[in-house]
């Protein structure tokens, strides 16, 4: 049974696509540009570049502190002379000491035989009694004392000194009152030492 037709709807099949009329396109031309030329081209977007701000100026360096002139008095040369000791070398059985040879100011030299210790006597000005004395033996030197030394009564200091076997040369530094005095030790045989000690 066929349903009754609905008002406003057609039951006929649709027409083929090629039988439909072509649509009509309507357009209006663009108005002419004020300069009389053709149509104005669409402006392209312009990229904007913002310049970076200039760097801040460098801060100046602080001025150096003022030089404070030395207002103290220079060391008294007489005090330096007091800190320069006199040397004596006492050998076993000797009745008088030997005076080491002075090489230059503050440098003295003496001979020694390994295994035969000598006694080195330093004589300072008696006014320096109790003043600390720094003693620094170099390589191969055997001596006592070396620690906690102070200038003794009447300015005297005594040291027992020897050289290790095979050590041909060395030295001892004595430092007090900002003055450094050096005693150089050179190995020699007993015969040579006795010959040089004979007047």
C-alpha positions in Angstrom: 0.0 0.0 0.0 1.5 3.4 -1.0 1.5 6.1 1.6 -0.4 9.3 0.9 1.7 12.2 -0.5 3.0 14.8 2.0 2.2 18.4 1.3 5.3 20.4 0.2 7.4 17.3 -0.7 7.7 15.8 -4.2 8.2 12.1 -4.6 9.6 12.5 -8.1 13.3 11.5 -8.6 15.8 14.5 -8.6 17.0 15.8 -12.0 20.5 14.9 -13.2 23.4 17.3 -12.1 24.2 18.4 -15.7 20.7 19.7 -16.2 21.0 22.3 -13.4 21.5 25.9 -14.5 25.0 27.4 -13.9 25.2 29.9 -11.1 25.6 33.5 -12.1 28.5 35.3 -10.3 28.3 39.0 -9.8 31.2 41.2 -8.9 32.1 44.9 -8.9 35.4 46.3 -10.0 37.6 47.9 -7.3 37.6 51.7 -7.4 40.7 53.3 -9.1 43.6 54.5 -6.9 43.9 58.2 -6.2 47.1 58.4 -8.4 45.1 57.2 -11.4 46.9 53.9 -11.7 45.6 50.4 -11.4 44.3 48.8 -8.3 46.5 49.4 -5.2 48.5 46.4 -4.2 47.8 45.0 -0.8 50.6 46.3 1.5 52.9 43.7 2.9 53.5 43.6 6.7 56.7 45.3 7.8 58.8 43.7 10.5 59.8 46.2 13.2 63.2 45.9 14.9 63.7 47.6 18.2 67.4 48.5 18.9 68.8 47.3 22.3 69.6 50.1 24.7 73.3 51.0 25.0 75.2 49.3 27.8 75.6 51.2 31.0 79.0 53.0 31.3 81.6 51.1 33.3 82.0 52.2 36.9 85.4 53.8 37.6 87.8 51.7 39.7 88.3 53.0 43.3 91.4 55.0 43.8 94.3 53.2 45.6 94.9 54.0 49.2 97.3 56.8 49.8 100.9 55.8 50.6 101.7 56.5 54.2 105.3 57.7 54.4 107.6 56.0 56.9 107.9 58.3 59.9 109.9 56.0 62.2 113.6 56.3 62.6 115.9 54.0 60.7 117.7 51.2 62.6 120.8 52.3 64.5 123.9 50.8 62.8 125.4 50.5 66.3 122.7 48.0 67.2 123.6 45.9 64.2 127.2 45.8 65.2 126.2 44.5 68.6 124.4 41.5 67.0 127.5 40.4 65.1 129.3 37.8 67.2 132.9 36.9 67.3 133.8 33.3 66.6 136.2 31.0 68.4 136.8 27.3 67.5 138.1 25.0 70.3 139.6 21.7 69.4 140.2 18.7 71.7 143.4 19.2 73.7 144.0 22.7 72.5 145.0 25.4 75.0 144.0 28.3 72.8 141.2 28.8 70.4 141.3 29.2 66.7 139.7 32.2 65.0 137.8 31.3 61.9 138.7 33.1 58.7 136.3 35.9 57.8 135.4 35.4 54.1 133.3 38.6 54.0 131.0 40.5 56.3 128.9 38.0 58.2 130.6 35.0 56.7 133.3 32.9 58.5 135.0 29.7 57.6 136.8 26.9 59.6 138.1 23.4 59.0 136.7 20.3 60.7 137.4 16.5 60.6 134.4 14.2 60.6 134.3 12.3 63.8 136.3 14.9 65.8 133.8 17.3 67.2 134.7 20.9 67.8 133.3 23.5 70.2 132.1 26.7 68.5 132.0 29.7 70.9 130.1 32.8 69.9 130.7 36.1 71.8 128.1 38.8 71.6 128.0 42.1 73.4 127.1 41.5 77.0 124.1 43.9 76.7 122.4 41.2 74.5 122.3 38.6 77.4 119.0 36.7 77.2 118.3 37.7 73.6 116.9 34.7 71.5 119.3 33.2 69.0 118.0 31.2 66.0 120.4 28.4 65.0 120.0 26.6 61.6 122.4 23.9 60.8 122.6 22.9 57.1 122.8 19.4 55.6 125.2 17.0 57.3 125.8 19.2 60.4 125.5 17.5 63.8 125.3 20.0 66.6 123.8 20.8 70.0 121.9 22.8 71.0 119.7 24.0 68.2 116.4 24.8 69.9 115.5 27.4 72.5 118.9 29.1 72.4 119.4 32.4 74.2 122.6 34.5 74.5 124.1 33.5 77.8 125.7 35.5 80.5 128.5 37.8 79.3 127.2 37.3 75.8 128.6 33.8 75.4 127.0 30.8 73.4 128.7 27.4 73.2 127.9 24.7 70.6 129.2 21.1 70.0 129.6 20.7 66.2 130.5 17.7 64.0 130.0 16.7 60.4 128.5 13.5 59.1 130.8 11.0 57.4 131.2 11.8 53.7 129.9 15.4 54.1 132.6 17.5 52.6 131.2 20.9 53.2 128.3 22.6 55.0 127.4 25.6 57.1 125.5 26.9 60.2 123.4 30.1 60.3 123.0 32.2 63.4 120.3 34.8 63.4 119.6 37.4 66.1 118.5 41.1 66.1 117.8 40.9 62.3 121.5 40.0 61.7 122.4 36.7 60.0 125.9 35.3 60.5 127.2 32.2 58.8 130.0 29.8 59.8 131.1 27.6 56.9 132.5 24.1 57.7 135.0 22.4 55.3 136.3 18.9 55.8 140.1 18.4 56.2 142.3 15.8 57.7 143.8 16.2 61.2 147.3 16.5 59.8 146.2 19.4 57.6 144.5 21.1 60.4 147.5 20.8 62.7 149.8 22.0 60.0 147.7 25.1 59.4 147.4 25.7 63.2 151.2 25.6 63.6 152.6 29.2 63.7 
